[in-house]
């Protein structure tokens, strides 16, 4: 299943290409972009694009988990982004590998530790609170 089938976003706001791994706790996604992407400026993905990439990676992981149980893809919302650290902006043509690990879940709220690497180097990281409407 394509990652875009597991998220509510559609072009031009898609920021996840593929699910590399997903086990219900940890989701690993890949994403590449070019200079025509709406969140690319001066050849680099903007900070908002990085945060949205993390959110869409979390959504794709949740969607995958629900679909694997025969359930419809849920709608989710970012509750908060905490401790965001940006180390550099990725350049057009580079692949982002995004890891989302659910560290705590209470009812329909998940807390996730998230990081993006590019060519094996940490690009950005944060904690994200995600609400899932079931």
ROMARTI-225810 format. One record per residue (C-alpha): residue in one letter; x, y, z. Coordinates in steps of 0.001 Angstrom, whole numbers. Layout:
N
REC   code        xx        yy        zz
REC      a         X         Y         Z
...
END
This chain:
134
REC   code        xx        yy        zz
REC      x         0         0         0
REC      x      1326      3434      -905
REC      x      1911      5819      2005
REC      x      -377      8410       404
REC      x     -3281      5951       809
REC      x     -2745      6047      4589
REC      x     -2766      9819      5109
REC      x     -5461     12465      4562
REC      x     -3152     14891      2723
REC      x     -3038     15070     -1052
REC      x      -791     16830     -3540
REC      x       757     19321     -3236
REC      x      1015     18760       541
REC      x      2254     15160       598
REC      x      5517     14784      2532
REC      x      5894     11010      2803
REC      x      6587      8608       -72
REC      x      6930      5190      1487
REC      x      6666      3236      4691
REC      x      9949      1438      5214
REC      x      8977      -249      8500
REC      x      5936      -213     10739
REC      x      5202     -2366     13782
REC      x      2570      -365     15682
REC      x      5162      1324     17924
REC      x      7878      2384     15467
REC      x      7290      3786     11998
REC      x     10087      4500      9538
REC      x      9285      6437      6352
REC      x     11149      7795      3361
REC      x     10556     11037      1474
REC      x     12356     12799     -1362
REC      x     11436     16162     -2849
REC      x     12508     18505     -5603
REC      x     12499     22280     -5957
REC      x      8895     22276     -7218
REC      x      7547     21114     -3827
REC      x      5310     23755     -2263
REC      x      7350     23756       989
REC      x     10734     24012      -738
REC      x     12435     27421      -737
REC      x     15820     28189     -2235
REC      x     16391     24474     -2839
REC      x     15729     23408       768
REC      x     12721     21991      2615
REC      x     11411     24581      5086
REC      x     10962     23904      8810
REC      x      7186     23599      8343
REC      x      7845     20837      5819
REC      x      9951     18928      8333
REC      x      7246     19133     11003
REC      x      4591     18098      8478
REC      x      6804     15213      7324
REC      x      6946     13961     10913
REC      x      3172     14337     11338
REC      x      2471     12517      8067
REC      x      4895      9760      9046
REC      x      2970      9312     12305
REC      x      -319      9345     10364
REC      x       962      6758      7889
REC      x      2007      4515     10785
REC      x     -1397      4844     12457
REC      x     -3141      4267      9137
REC      x     -1064      1155      8466
REC      x     -1873      -187     11934
REC      x     -5628       358     11478
REC      x     -5726     -1038      7911
REC      x     -3838     -4158      9032
REC      x     -6713     -4762     11487
REC      x     -9316     -4302      8740
REC      x    -10348      -884     10028
REC      x    -10614      2383      8089
REC      x     -7760      4895      8177
REC      x     -8408      7265     11116
REC      x     -8164     11037     11152
REC      x     -5466     12495     13407
REC      x     -4404     15921     14600
REC      x     -1159     17352     15940
REC      x     -1778     18296     19570
REC      x      1641     19815     20146
REC      x      5219     19854     18952
REC      x      7723     20045     21786
REC      x     11506     20244     22003
REC      x     11879     20788     18250
REC      x     15537     20934     17266
REC      x     16627     21792     13738
REC      x     20185     20935     12789
REC      x     20009     21712      9068
REC      x     17511     22027      6216
REC      x     17637     19168      3705
REC      x     18389     19983        74
REC      x     16293     19097     -2935
REC      x     17026     15539     -4075
REC      x     18058     14284      -636
REC      x     16023     11509       973
REC      x     14588     12082      4430
REC      x     14316      9025      6662
REC      x     11831      9761      9417
REC      x     11434      7677     12550
REC      x      8404      7999     14819
REC      x      8374      5980     18032
REC      x      5247      5967     20202
REC      x      6554      6363     23748
REC      x      3240      6699     25558
REC      x      -410      6232     24695
REC      x     -3446      7166     26760
REC      x     -6817      6521     25141
REC      x     -6700      8354     21781
REC      x     -3612     10460     22524
REC      x      -112      9300     21615
REC      x      3213     10858     22542
REC      x      5944     10192     20006
REC      x      9679     10700     19862
REC      x     10526     11717     16310
REC      x     13655     12263     14276
REC      x     14620     12894     10675
REC      x     17956     11833      9248
REC      x     19462     12692      5872
REC      x     22401     10623      4630
REC      x     22715      9164      8136
REC      x     23006     12602      9788
REC      x     20412     13899     12268
REC      x     18491     16722     10569
REC      x     15698     17457     13076
REC      x     14029     15948     16116
REC      x     11067     16626     18393
REC      x      8368     15169     20565
REC      x      4875     15236     19140
REC      x      1495     14770     20781
REC      x      -992     13228     18356
REC      x     -4758     12869     18719
REC      x     -6440     10057     16782
REC      x    -10191     10149     16126
REC      x    -11353      6532     16252
END
